[in-house]
């Protein structure tokens, strides 16, 4: 073997050995990186499991809180509709609020869901629904307190939220606006009674301090209204049996006190369909 050939052979061997050495080093680094990755993955999995455990604990604590904030009006309609949909087959649903058409103007899309939930609960699940609302004098008084002339002007400038496109005619002045909304409230009360839901009107002497939507599960949404402040109604959702027991007592006492069958002065203020429903339920 001449010198040049020997040098060429040595060079090839050197590069082969160098390549092999680099491959070995790469493999070693790969194993190290793999080990680090497994360690990091194990640590990440441990952190994930720890986070899951903390979340489960938080959910457990939250679920054990029997009374929780349910939002202001009209956002509270979400939770109210949820409670209605939770009513058990052949169960009970007690409602006392200001307007039969709760949030019909302020949140009309969700009002339709609320209304439909009431009808379905009664017709499809045979839930006994009882509703108390303000009498017509109280309705007008409450609405004029909540919506004042400056509020009306603001609503008109905003196109009445598009409400009167589907509920014509569009009112031309403040009094027309008030009376149109009241007409729609009366229509809702009649629609509810035509569907078998008994609605009783409550006069000023029996006006309640809070609003209520309660099933006999028991589960309830209750709300406190500041009538002097527009859209300021603080609501809470509760599963507390002691609290719902108190609400049930208050509801039953008020319901009995406004029975139009024993109070002729209240019978005269009933909505037509509700009068018919009351008469049909009167023992002969």
VMD Tcl script that draws the C-alpha trace (Angstrom):
set ca {
  {0.00 0.00 0.00}
  {1.57 3.27 -1.05}
  {1.61 6.32 1.13}
  {-1.27 8.10 -0.59}
  {-3.50 5.09 -0.34}
  {-2.62 4.70 3.33}
  {-3.45 8.33 4.00}
  {-6.78 8.00 2.16}
  {-7.64 4.83 4.13}
  {-6.72 6.48 7.42}
  {-8.81 9.53 6.57}
  {-11.86 7.37 5.75}
  {-11.46 5.43 8.98}
  {-11.11 8.65 10.92}
  {-14.34 10.07 9.49}
  {-16.12 6.75 10.03}
  {-15.01 6.71 13.65}
  {-15.93 10.38 14.02}
  {-19.35 9.74 12.52}
  {-19.85 6.76 14.83}
  {-18.75 8.80 17.82}
  {-21.14 11.62 16.91}
  {-23.96 9.11 16.48}
  {-23.23 7.64 19.89}
  {-23.17 11.12 21.43}
  {-26.46 11.98 19.69}
  {-28.02 8.78 20.99}
  {-26.78 9.58 24.51}
  {-28.23 13.09 24.30}
  {-31.47 11.69 22.93}
  {-31.74 9.33 25.88}
  {-30.98 12.17 28.26}
  {-33.58 14.37 26.56}
  {-36.08 11.51 26.59}
  {-35.46 11.01 30.28}
  {-35.86 14.73 30.93}
  {-39.03 14.73 28.86}
  {-40.43 11.80 30.81}
  {-39.55 13.58 34.03}
  {-41.15 16.81 32.82}
  {-44.16 14.88 31.55}
  {-44.51 13.10 34.87}
  {-44.24 16.44 36.65}
  {-46.79 17.99 34.27}
  {-49.15 15.07 34.79}
  {-48.73 15.40 38.52}
  {-49.50 19.12 38.26}
  {-52.55 18.37 36.10}
  {-53.80 15.79 38.58}
  {-53.23 18.23 41.41}
  {-55.15 20.93 39.51}
  {-57.98 18.47 38.84}
  {-58.12 17.55 42.51}
  {-58.23 21.23 43.49}
  {-60.96 21.88 40.92}
  {-62.99 18.94 42.19}
  {-62.60 20.23 45.72}
  {-63.65 23.70 44.64}
  {-66.71 22.28 42.87}
  {-67.55 20.30 45.99}
  {-67.29 23.40 48.14}
  {-69.32 25.45 45.65}
  {-72.04 22.82 45.37}
  {-72.30 22.69 49.15}
  {-73.15 26.38 49.24}
  {-76.92 26.17 49.17}
  {-77.64 29.79 48.28}
  {-75.78 31.57 45.49}
  {-76.02 34.84 43.59}
  {-78.10 34.42 40.41}
  {-77.60 37.81 38.78}
  {-79.48 41.04 38.34}
  {-82.62 41.57 36.29}
  {-83.01 40.62 33.47}
  {-80.00 38.26 33.44}
  {-81.64 36.34 36.30}
  {-84.18 35.02 33.80}
  {-81.63 32.37 32.81}
  {-81.64 30.82 36.27}
  {-85.40 31.25 36.68}
  {-86.06 29.33 33.46}
  {-83.60 26.67 34.61}
  {-85.54 26.17 37.86}
  {-88.83 25.92 35.93}
  {-87.33 23.25 33.69}
  {-86.13 21.35 36.78}
  {-89.65 21.04 38.21}
  {-90.50 17.38 38.75}
  {-93.29 15.59 36.89}
  {-96.59 16.24 38.66}
  {-94.74 18.58 40.99}
  {-95.49 22.13 42.08}
  {-94.25 25.51 40.93}
  {-95.10 28.62 42.96}
  {-94.48 32.06 41.48}
  {-94.98 35.51 42.92}
  {-93.72 38.44 40.91}
  {-94.76 41.89 39.76}
  {-95.68 41.21 36.11}
  {-97.14 38.14 34.41}
  {-94.93 38.98 31.44}
  {-91.73 39.05 33.44}
  {-89.00 40.81 31.36}
  {-91.25 40.80 28.28}
  {-89.84 44.16 27.23}
  {-86.40 44.15 28.84}
  {-85.36 40.76 27.45}
  {-88.02 39.57 25.07}
  {-86.10 36.63 23.58}
  {-85.52 35.08 27.00}
  {-89.08 35.92 28.06}
  {-90.33 33.67 25.27}
  {-88.18 30.82 26.64}
  {-89.51 31.54 30.14}
  {-93.13 31.58 28.95}
  {-92.71 28.40 26.90}
  {-91.04 26.67 29.87}
  {-94.09 27.46 32.03}
  {-96.51 26.08 29.45}
  {-94.46 22.93 28.85}
  {-94.06 22.31 32.58}
  {-97.82 22.39 33.01}
  {-98.90 20.54 29.87}
  {-96.11 18.03 29.35}
  {-95.03 17.28 32.93}
  {-98.35 18.08 34.63}
  {-96.72 20.54 37.01}
  {-99.22 22.50 39.08}
  {-98.29 26.12 38.45}
  {-99.62 28.92 40.64}
  {-98.72 32.51 39.88}
  {-99.38 35.73 41.79}
  {-98.84 39.10 40.14}
  {-99.62 42.71 41.00}
  {-103.14 43.94 40.38}
  {-103.55 46.45 37.57}
  {-103.17 49.51 39.79}
  {-99.95 48.16 41.26}
  {-98.67 47.16 37.82}
  {-99.06 50.70 36.48}
  {-97.61 52.28 39.60}
  {-94.59 49.96 39.59}
  {-93.96 50.45 35.89}
  {-94.13 54.24 36.14}
  {-91.61 54.12 38.99}
  {-89.25 51.90 37.02}
  {-89.59 53.69 33.68}
  {-89.75 57.45 33.99}
  {-90.10 60.03 31.23}
  {-86.31 60.40 30.67}
  {-86.05 56.60 30.45}
  {-88.82 56.56 27.88}
  {-87.02 59.17 25.78}
  {-83.85 57.08 25.91}
  {-85.76 53.98 24.85}
  {-87.37 55.86 21.97}
  {-83.99 57.13 20.76}
  {-82.76 53.51 20.76}
  {-85.75 52.37 18.73}
  {-87.41 50.67 21.73}
  {-84.88 47.82 21.29}
  {-86.84 46.78 18.20}
  {-89.60 45.52 20.50}
  {-92.56 47.16 18.77}
  {-91.59 45.77 15.38}
  {-92.99 42.49 16.66}
  {-95.48 44.02 19.11}
  {-97.09 46.91 17.20}
  {-98.21 49.63 17.35}
  {-95.26 51.79 18.36}
  {-96.31 54.19 21.14}
  {-96.06 57.88 20.37}
  {-95.65 59.23 23.90}
  {-94.83 58.21 27.46}
  {-98.41 57.41 28.52}
  {-98.93 55.43 25.34}
  {-95.80 53.42 26.12}
  {-96.95 52.64 29.67}
  {-100.43 51.61 28.55}
  {-99.10 49.45 25.69}
  {-96.81 47.48 28.01}
  {-99.65 47.04 30.50}
  {-101.89 45.72 27.70}
  {-99.23 43.18 26.85}
  {-98.95 42.17 30.50}
  {-102.72 41.57 30.58}
  {-102.43 39.50 27.42}
  {-99.77 37.30 29.03}
  {-101.93 36.74 32.13}
  {-104.83 35.69 29.91}
  {-102.60 33.40 27.85}
  {-101.34 31.70 31.00}
  {-104.87 31.15 32.30}
  {-106.05 29.85 28.92}
  {-103.28 27.27 29.25}
  {-104.48 26.18 32.67}
  {-102.04 28.17 34.82}
  {-103.95 29.93 37.60}
  {-102.99 33.59 37.96}
  {-104.15 35.65 40.92}
  {-103.89 39.41 41.24}
  {-102.42 40.88 44.43}
  {-103.60 44.31 45.66}
  {-101.42 46.87 47.43}
  {-102.57 45.59 50.83}
  {-101.02 42.17 50.07}
  {-97.92 43.34 48.20}
  {-94.98 41.05 48.93}
  {-91.42 42.08 49.73}
  {-89.67 39.72 47.33}
  {-90.30 37.78 44.12}
  {-90.21 34.00 44.02}
  {-90.04 31.05 41.61}
  {-90.02 27.84 43.64}
  {-90.50 24.13 43.01}
  {-91.24 21.48 45.60}
  {-87.87 19.74 45.01}
  {-87.25 22.18 46.82}
  {-85.39 24.69 44.66}
  {-85.99 28.40 44.21}
  {-84.91 31.69 42.75}
  {-85.85 34.68 44.87}
  {-85.29 38.33 44.11}
  {-85.37 41.66 45.90}
  {-86.54 44.61 43.84}
  {-85.50 48.21 44.18}
  {-88.33 49.73 42.19}
  {-86.83 53.21 42.27}
  {-83.77 52.00 40.32}
  {-84.18 50.84 36.76}
  {-83.27 47.19 36.13}
  {-81.96 46.78 39.68}
  {-83.21 43.45 40.95}
  {-80.83 41.24 42.90}
  {-81.57 37.52 42.62}
  {-80.38 34.38 44.37}
  {-80.69 30.67 43.68}
  {-81.19 28.37 46.67}
  {-81.55 24.72 47.59}
  {-81.70 25.50 51.30}
  {-84.65 23.49 52.71}
  {-85.14 25.83 55.67}
  {-85.28 28.88 53.43}
  {-87.60 27.27 50.90}
  {-89.85 26.12 53.74}
  {-90.25 29.74 54.85}
  {-90.92 30.83 51.26}
  {-93.55 28.13 50.89}
  {-95.36 29.29 54.03}
  {-95.36 32.90 52.87}
  {-96.56 31.92 49.40}
  {-99.39 29.72 50.66}
  {-100.61 32.38 53.09}
  {-100.57 35.09 50.45}
  {-102.19 32.79 47.86}
  {-105.07 32.05 50.23}
  {-105.49 35.72 51.11}
  {-106.05 36.71 47.46}
  {-108.43 33.88 46.53}
  {-111.03 35.58 44.29}
  {-113.59 32.93 45.21}
  {-113.84 34.37 48.70}
  {-112.95 38.00 47.88}
  {-115.48 39.47 45.42}
  {-113.50 42.71 45.20}
  {-110.56 40.72 43.79}
  {-112.73 38.64 41.45}
  {-113.80 41.86 39.72}
  {-110.17 42.66 38.85}
  {-109.31 39.25 37.38}
  {-108.38 38.86 33.74}
  {-111.20 37.33 31.66}
  {-109.54 33.98 31.03}
  {-108.49 33.80 34.66}
  {-112.06 34.48 35.81}
  {-113.22 31.56 33.69}
  {-110.48 29.33 35.09}
  {-111.38 30.28 38.68}
  {-115.04 29.53 38.08}
  {-114.16 26.16 36.57}
  {-112.18 25.28 39.71}
  {-114.92 26.42 42.10}
  {-116.62 23.40 43.75}
  {-120.25 23.10 42.69}
}
mol new
graphics top color blue
foreach p $ca { graphics top sphere $p radius 0.5 }
foreach p [lrange $ca 0 end-1] q [lrange $ca 1 end] { graphics top cylinder $p $q radius 0.2 }
display resetview
